Amino acid sequence: MTLNDLSEIIAARKSADPDSSWTAKLLSQGPEKCAEKFGEEAIEAIIEAVKGDKARLTSEAADVLYHLLVMLTACDVALDDVIAELAARQGTSGIAEKAARG
């Protein structure tokens, strides 16, 4: 499964019954709840990275990616737009890119 595949599944669940799908339930709670859940998962990934537990980090990283896509969907931000932003930054030094953003 690619991130594009997962993004499409999440978008399709936006109109599903919240009682039938965890994704639909999250999306029905709005962008704030989706952002909160993304933050929780990101913190869990950080903890596993610091512990050095590769298996748990792998699992938490999958959760982070999933919840990022849910949050993007809740905020009506397309994955393709994020990918386009990354492509626009390609070939630019990370230091220069950060300086340009101020």
C-alpha positions as CSV (number, residue, x, y, z in Angstrom):
1,M,0.0,0.0,0.0
2,T,1.3,3.5,-0.9
3,L,0.6,6.7,1.0
4,N,-1.6,7.7,-2.0
5,D,-3.6,4.5,-1.6
6,L,-4.0,5.2,2.1
7,S,-5.0,8.8,1.5
8,E,-7.7,7.7,-1.0
9,I,-9.1,5.2,1.5
10,I,-9.1,7.9,4.3
11,A,-10.9,10.4,1.9
12,A,-13.5,7.8,1.1
13,R,-14.2,7.2,4.8
14,K,-15.0,10.9,5.3
15,S,-18.6,10.2,4.3
16,A,-18.8,6.8,6.1
17,D,-20.8,6.1,9.2
18,P,-18.7,7.0,12.3
19,D,-20.0,3.9,14.0
20,S,-18.6,1.7,11.3
21,S,-15.1,3.1,10.9
22,W,-12.4,4.4,13.2
23,T,-11.3,6.8,10.4
24,A,-14.8,8.1,9.9
25,K,-15.2,8.5,13.7
26,L,-12.0,10.6,13.8
27,L,-13.0,12.7,10.9
28,S,-16.4,13.3,12.3
29,Q,-14.8,14.8,15.4
30,G,-13.2,17.6,13.3
31,P,-9.7,18.9,12.5
32,E,-8.9,19.7,16.2
33,K,-9.4,16.1,17.3
34,C,-7.5,14.8,14.3
35,A,-4.6,17.1,15.0
36,E,-4.6,16.1,18.7
37,K,-4.5,12.4,17.8
38,F,-1.6,13.1,15.3
39,G,0.3,14.9,18.1
40,E,-0.2,12.0,20.4
41,E,1.1,9.5,17.9
42,A,4.1,11.7,17.0
43,I,5.1,11.9,20.7
44,E,4.8,8.1,21.0
45,A,7.1,7.8,17.9
46,I,9.6,10.1,19.5
47,I,9.6,8.1,22.7
48,E,10.3,4.8,20.8
49,A,13.1,6.6,18.7
50,V,14.8,7.7,21.9
51,K,14.5,4.2,23.4
52,G,16.0,2.7,20.3
53,D,13.2,0.2,19.9
54,K,13.1,-0.2,16.1
55,A,10.1,-2.5,16.0
56,R,8.0,-0.2,18.2
57,L,9.3,2.9,16.2
58,T,8.2,1.2,13.0
59,S,4.7,0.6,14.4
60,E,4.4,4.1,15.8
61,A,5.8,5.6,12.5
62,A,2.9,3.8,10.7
63,D,0.5,5.4,13.1
64,V,2.0,8.8,12.6
65,L,1.7,8.6,8.8
66,Y,-1.9,7.4,9.1
67,H,-2.9,10.1,11.5
68,L,-1.1,12.8,9.4
69,L,-3.2,11.7,6.4
70,V,-6.3,11.8,8.6
71,M,-5.5,15.3,9.8
72,L,-4.7,16.5,6.3
73,T,-8.1,15.1,5.1
74,A,-9.9,16.8,8.0
75,C,-8.3,20.1,7.0
76,D,-9.0,19.6,3.2
77,V,-5.3,19.5,2.4
78,A,-4.5,17.0,-0.4
79,L,-1.6,14.7,-0.1
80,D,-0.7,15.7,-3.7
81,D,-0.3,19.3,-2.5
82,V,2.1,18.2,0.2
83,I,4.1,16.2,-2.3
84,A,4.1,19.2,-4.7
85,E,5.5,21.3,-1.8
86,L,8.3,18.7,-1.2
87,A,9.1,18.7,-4.9
88,A,9.3,22.5,-5.0
89,R,11.9,22.3,-2.2
90,Q,14.0,19.7,-4.0
91,G,17.4,20.9,-4.8
92,T,17.2,23.7,-2.2
93,S,19.4,23.5,0.9
94,G,17.4,22.8,4.0
95,I,19.2,25.7,5.7
96,A,18.4,28.1,2.8
97,E,14.8,26.8,2.6
98,K,14.2,27.4,6.4
99,A,15.8,30.9,6.1
100,A,13.4,31.8,3.3
101,R,10.4,30.8,5.4
102,G,11.7,33.2,8.1
